[in-house]
Amino acid sequence: MGRPRKPSAIRALEGNRSRTDIPTEVELHGTPSLDFVDKTAAGHFHFLAAEFGGCGVLKRADAPALAALADLWELYWTLRAGDDIDTSLKVKARWDSAASKLGLQVIDRSKLITGQTKSVDPIRSKFLKVTG
């Protein structure tokens, strides 16, 4: 198996050494939608979709993965209520692994780059600019 494909934005920043056209990335829009009715899973789904969909981390294409994550959350709490601690901890470990793949863990969110930028104070940038 070869290396994973480098994103187009990175190829454009690094320069196009091969002189071939850089393919455009597929734009993904929207937030995931719900297609099941379980109350606990639906609540978890809506929470994650609202929390991470607004900043552009989750897209509509992530709906099946997010639904599976919500089902794991429901299973975890069902097993936890039934005092099956060992199995519930295994399910929680599966949830952690799946959440990490979607970028929902704290350490994974620190690696994400969102479209929000910090506003620059023009006075600070003019008079307190560090050069050197």
Summary of the structure (lengths in Angstrom):
residues: 132
radius of gyration: 20.5
end to end distance: 44.7
largest distance: 62.9
contacts: 277
relative contact order: 0.10
helix: 55%
strand: 0%
